[in-house]
Amino acid sequence: MNRTTMTTNKSYRILIAAVVIAAAITAIKLYWRFNSRPKDQLSYACFSTGEGWGYDILIGDKVLIHQSLNPHVAGRKGFATKQAAEADARIVIGNIKLGETPVFNAHQMQRTTTLPAH
């Protein structure tokens, strides 16, 4: 191996190590954020935006998640209705209470309009 290849390999290894460390720190912070507080204090609050509706997921009076855009549609649009934002928020709270990440699978996205109010 020549000197340039060795330098490139060393730089690549340093970059990989930095990414792994950053991912580990992020995972630890997320774990603490979702698991260190009582989940029975979870609630949501909907709000109107210029592009529709959004919601906040709260633990007590502190915002855990601020969702002003609908992640299920392309573009920078909020939820079409307050009820749609509420349904999304209820699924996120359910996922957190189950110890899962607040990410939707296809089945949960189909259920958002059929969930009862909290």
N, C-alpha and C positions, 0 to 999 in steps of 0.2 A: 504494500500500500504506500502511496506517496503521501506527502505531508498535507496536501489539500484535501484528500479523501479522509484522512484521520481527523482533520479539523472539522470537516462537514459532519462526520459521524459523531464527534463529541458535541457539536452544536445541536444535532438532532436528539441525542440522548438527554441533553440539558432541557431542551424544549419539551420532550416527552415527560420528564420528571416534573417540570413545572406544571404541566397540564394535569398530571395525576395528583399532585399536591393540591392544586386548586379545586379539582373535583372532590377530593376527600374533605377539604374544608367546607365546601358547599354542602356536601352530604351531611356532615356533622351539624352544620347550622340548621339545615332543614329538619333533621331528626329532632334537634332540640326545640325548634319552633313548633313542630306538630305534636311532640310527645311530652313536653315538660309542663304543659298546662292542662287543667281539667277540661275534657272535651264536652262536658255537660253545660259549659258556659257558652258554647258556640251558638251564634245567631246570625241573622243577615239583615241588611237594610238596603232597600232598592232606592235608586235615584235616577232622575231624568238627566240625560246628556243632550248635547246638540244633535247627536246622531241616533237617538233612541233611548234605551234604558240600560242601566248597569246595576251592579250590586257590590256591597262590601260584605265580607265574611268577618265577623267580630268574635273575639274572645273577651267577654266582659265588655268593656268600653274601648278596647284597642283593636285597630284594624289589622287583621291577619292577611287578607287578600283583598285587593281593590281591583275589580273587574269592570272597566268602563266600556270595553268592546266585546262583541260577540265573537268568540274564537271559532265558532262553527260556520261563519260566513266569510267570504273574501272581502277585503277592503276594511276600511276603518269605520265600521258601523256598530252601533249598540244593538241590544235586543229590540225586536220590533214592538213588544208589549211589556208591561210591567209583569204580567203573569209569566211570560217566557223567562225573564230575568229571575223571578222567584223560583221557578222550577229548576233552573240551572243552579242557583244557590243552594237549594235543598239537596241536590245530588252531590255537590261539592262537600257540604257538611256531612252527609251520609258517608262519603268516602273517607273523610278525615276521621270520623268516629270509628270506622272499621280499621283504621290504621293504614289505609291506602293513600296513595298520592291523589290529589284532587284533579285527576285527569279522567276524561270520559272515554268509555269504549263505545262501540256502535250501538249496543243494546241500550245503554244508559241514555244516549242521545235521542233514541226513539221514544223513551219513556218521559222525557222532560215535560211534555204537555199533558200527561196523565197523572202526575203526582198531586196528592192533596196538599192544601195549604198547611203551614205549621201553626 
